[in-house]
């Protein structure tokens, strides 16, 4: 596969960059010994509607994490990262609420560890 810059444009370049990022994520997950799921959502802009948010709620309730790690709410370089953070926090919140996706049991509130852009951990929600 030819080298593709993350700033390359056009549908082919975007697809190639996405394939590279997925491969990187798969390899990282393998090293960590964790399962990874790709939703196939396009980015730039990344959009979370109710269906996408409820999909995250179902994932959180099914997986039942003790700890959720996500991106910072605000990042000066890529607004998609903040949107992903907000969707993750909302999904964890709704996962603990009765009446939301009632076919799955609710969870107790999760712990959060958000990553800050300066690389220092930011604990709490």
C-alpha positions as CSV (number, residue, x, y, z in Angstrom):
1,X,0.0,0.0,0.0
2,X,1.5,3.4,-0.9
3,X,2.2,5.8,1.9
4,X,-0.7,8.2,2.5
5,X,-0.6,11.4,4.4
6,X,-3.3,12.1,6.9
7,X,-3.8,15.4,5.1
8,X,-4.3,13.7,1.7
9,X,-7.6,14.5,0.1
10,X,-10.1,12.7,-2.0
11,X,-12.2,9.6,-1.3
12,X,-9.4,7.1,-2.1
13,X,-6.9,8.8,0.1
14,X,-9.5,9.0,3.0
15,X,-10.3,5.3,2.6
16,X,-6.6,4.4,2.6
17,X,-6.0,6.5,5.7
18,X,-9.0,4.9,7.4
19,X,-7.6,1.4,6.5
20,X,-4.2,2.4,8.0
21,X,-5.8,3.7,11.2
22,X,-7.9,0.5,11.6
23,X,-4.9,-1.6,11.2
24,X,-3.0,0.4,13.8
25,X,-5.9,0.1,16.2
26,X,-6.2,-3.7,15.6
27,X,-2.5,-4.1,16.3
28,X,-2.7,-2.0,19.5
29,X,-5.7,-4.0,20.7
30,X,-3.8,-7.2,20.1
31,X,-0.9,-5.9,22.2
32,X,-3.3,-4.9,25.0
33,X,-5.3,-8.1,24.7
34,X,-8.6,-6.3,24.2
35,X,-11.4,-6.6,21.8
36,X,-12.0,-3.8,19.3
37,X,-15.2,-2.9,17.4
38,X,-15.3,-0.6,14.4
39,X,-18.6,1.1,13.7
40,X,-17.6,2.4,10.2
41,X,-18.8,5.9,10.9
42,X,-17.3,8.6,8.7
43,X,-15.6,11.5,10.3
44,X,-14.8,15.1,9.6
45,X,-17.4,15.8,10.8
46,X,-18.2,13.0,13.1
47,X,-21.9,13.1,14.0
48,X,-23.8,11.3,16.7
49,X,-27.5,11.1,16.3
50,X,-29.9,9.2,18.7
51,X,-29.4,5.9,17.0
52,X,-25.6,6.1,17.2
53,X,-25.8,7.2,20.8
54,X,-28.1,4.3,21.7
55,X,-25.7,1.9,20.0
56,X,-23.0,3.1,22.3
57,X,-25.4,2.7,25.3
58,X,-26.0,-0.9,24.3
59,X,-22.2,-1.5,23.9
60,X,-21.6,0.0,27.4
61,X,-24.4,-2.1,29.0
62,X,-23.3,-5.3,27.2
63,X,-19.6,-4.9,28.0
64,X,-20.2,-3.5,31.5
65,X,-16.8,-1.6,31.9
66,X,-15.4,-0.6,35.3
67,X,-13.4,2.2,33.6
68,X,-14.0,4.2,30.5
69,X,-11.1,6.1,28.9
70,X,-11.9,8.7,26.3
71,X,-10.5,11.8,24.5
72,X,-10.7,15.3,26.0
73,X,-13.9,17.3,25.6
74,X,-12.0,20.1,23.9
75,X,-9.1,19.5,21.6
76,X,-7.7,22.4,19.5
77,X,-6.7,20.1,16.5
78,X,-9.7,17.9,15.8
79,X,-13.3,18.7,16.9
80,X,-14.2,15.0,16.2
81,X,-12.3,13.9,19.3
82,X,-14.4,16.2,21.5
83,X,-17.6,14.8,19.9
84,X,-16.4,11.3,20.5
85,X,-15.7,12.2,24.1
86,X,-19.2,13.8,24.6
87,X,-20.9,10.8,23.0
88,X,-18.9,8.4,25.3
89,X,-19.8,10.4,28.4
90,X,-23.5,10.5,27.4
91,X,-23.6,6.8,26.7
92,X,-22.2,6.0,30.1
93,X,-24.7,8.4,31.7
94,X,-27.7,6.8,29.9
95,X,-26.3,3.3,30.6
96,X,-27.1,3.9,34.3
97,X,-30.7,5.2,33.6
98,X,-33.7,3.0,33.8
99,X,-36.0,3.2,30.8
100,X,-33.2,3.7,28.2
101,X,-32.7,0.6,26.1
102,X,-34.8,-1.4,28.6
103,X,-33.9,-4.8,27.2
104,X,-30.5,-4.5,28.9
105,X,-29.8,-4.1,32.6
106,X,-28.7,-0.7,33.9
107,X,-25.2,-0.1,35.2
108,X,-23.9,1.7,38.2
109,X,-22.1,4.9,37.2
110,X,-18.8,4.3,35.6
111,X,-15.5,5.8,36.5
112,X,-14.0,8.2,34.0
113,X,-10.5,8.9,33.0
114,X,-10.3,11.5,30.3
115,X,-7.1,12.3,28.4
116,X,-6.1,15.9,28.2
117,X,-4.2,17.4,25.3
118,X,-1.2,18.0,27.5
119,X,-1.1,14.2,28.2
120,X,-1.7,14.6,31.9
121,X,-4.6,12.5,33.2
122,X,-7.8,14.3,34.0
123,X,-9.8,12.3,36.6
124,X,-13.4,12.7,37.2
125,X,-16.5,13.8,35.4
